[in-house]
Amino acid sequence: MEIAPLSAAGPEAARAPAAEPERQARAAAEAFEAAFLAEMLKYSGINAMPSGFGGGAGEEAFASFLTEEYARLLAERGGIGIAEQVFGLLQQRMETE
């Protein structure tokens, strides 16, 4: 009978490799949803400033960053469900490979 050596990492280390692809798949799904939401928010006018205030090159340069941050936060907090659908599809694909 052969006994496996003990490791300092504990039983969590054995599960870590399996959790990494799942974490990466979830991150990719959220990034996809954030990109989709950023495009939708861009056309919604969420960053539109009133004509009497704001404007200029600075606003034009950084408005897209604000929109992308809104989209990232929306996706991170559950979004509209795209990330969950994409994550499910990615999991199915990982299981078949």
Buried (B, 14 or more C-beta within 10 A) or exposed (E): EEEEEEEEEEEEEEEEEEEEEEEEBBEBBBBBBBBBBBEBBBEEEEBEEEEEEEEEEEEEEEBEEEBBEBBBEBBEEEBEEBBBEBBEEBBEEEEEE
